[in-house]
Amino acid sequence: MENMRHDISEYSNCQFVLSAELSDTRRKVADLLLHINDIKAPLRHLSQSDIATTLGTSWDMVNSSLISLKQEGALKIDRHKLAINKNVLERILIKKD
């Protein structure tokens, strides 16, 4: 029984690390999107793989971050077109998790 508690404890720690990584990646994605928007670069040619490579993270983390940002209203994805809400992205960068 003691081993089972230990395994659950390790899982909880792993989940916390993944949550922290997602939060950090989400902020990095938000910052990158704001930067690209500020320099007036076209967002339509930016793939999730491009973002992952640029930020030094995985496609999965970028995908999860984009889903989270979309749910918060920071961006809208429609037919491969990306529109950002600059105010929401800036608020995400300022907010402490």
C-alpha positions as CSV (number, residue, x, y, z in Angstrom):
1,M,0.0,0.0,0.0
2,E,2.9,2.4,0.8
3,N,4.3,1.9,-2.7
4,M,0.9,2.8,-4.2
5,R,0.9,6.1,-2.4
6,H,4.4,6.8,-3.6
7,D,3.4,6.2,-7.2
8,I,0.5,8.6,-6.9
9,S,2.7,11.2,-5.3
10,E,5.2,10.9,-8.2
11,Y,2.3,11.2,-10.7
12,S,1.1,14.4,-8.9
13,N,4.6,15.9,-9.1
14,C,4.7,15.0,-12.8
15,Q,1.4,16.7,-13.4
16,F,2.6,19.8,-11.6
17,V,5.7,19.9,-13.8
18,L,3.7,19.5,-17.0
19,S,1.2,22.2,-15.8
20,A,4.1,24.6,-15.1
21,E,5.7,23.7,-18.5
22,L,2.4,24.4,-20.3
23,S,2.0,27.7,-18.5
24,D,5.5,28.7,-19.4
25,T,5.1,27.6,-23.1
26,R,1.7,29.4,-23.3
27,R,3.3,32.6,-22.2
28,K,6.1,32.1,-24.7
29,V,3.6,31.5,-27.5
30,A,1.7,34.6,-26.5
31,D,4.9,36.6,-26.5
32,L,5.9,35.3,-29.9
33,L,2.4,36.0,-31.4
34,L,2.5,39.6,-30.1
35,H,6.0,40.1,-31.5
36,I,5.1,38.8,-34.9
37,N,2.0,41.0,-34.8
38,D,4.1,44.0,-33.9
39,I,6.5,43.6,-36.8
40,K,3.5,43.1,-39.1
41,A,4.7,39.6,-40.2
42,P,2.0,37.4,-41.8
43,L,0.7,34.9,-39.2
44,R,-1.0,32.7,-41.9
45,H,2.3,31.0,-42.8
46,L,3.3,30.2,-39.2
47,S,2.8,26.5,-38.4
48,Q,2.7,24.9,-35.0
49,S,6.0,23.1,-35.9
50,D,7.6,26.5,-36.7
51,I,6.5,27.9,-33.4
52,A,7.8,24.8,-31.5
53,T,11.1,25.0,-33.3
54,T,11.4,28.8,-32.6
55,L,10.6,28.3,-28.9
56,G,12.6,25.1,-28.5
57,T,9.7,23.1,-27.3
58,S,7.5,20.3,-28.7
59,W,4.6,20.5,-31.1
60,D,2.3,19.0,-28.4
61,M,3.1,21.8,-25.9
62,V,2.5,24.5,-28.6
63,N,-0.8,22.8,-29.6
64,S,-1.9,22.7,-26.0
65,S,-0.9,26.3,-25.5
66,L,-2.8,27.4,-28.6
67,I,-5.9,25.6,-27.4
68,S,-5.6,27.3,-24.0
69,L,-5.1,30.7,-25.6
70,K,-8.1,30.1,-27.9
71,Q,-10.3,29.2,-24.9
72,E,-9.3,32.4,-23.1
73,G,-10.2,34.5,-26.2
74,A,-6.6,35.5,-27.0
75,L,-6.8,34.1,-30.5
76,K,-9.2,32.9,-33.1
77,I,-8.4,30.2,-35.6
78,D,-10.7,29.9,-38.6
79,R,-9.9,28.0,-41.8
80,H,-6.1,28.2,-41.1
81,K,-6.3,32.0,-40.5
82,L,-5.1,33.2,-37.1
83,A,-6.4,36.4,-35.6
84,I,-5.1,37.6,-32.2
85,N,-6.6,39.6,-29.5
86,K,-3.6,41.8,-28.5
87,N,-5.2,42.9,-25.2
88,V,-5.8,39.4,-23.9
89,L,-2.3,38.3,-25.0
90,E,-0.7,41.2,-23.1
91,R,-2.8,40.4,-20.0
92,I,-1.6,36.8,-20.1
93,L,2.0,38.0,-20.2
94,I,1.5,40.2,-17.2
95,K,-0.6,37.7,-15.2
96,K,1.3,35.6,-12.7
97,D,0.2,31.9,-12.6
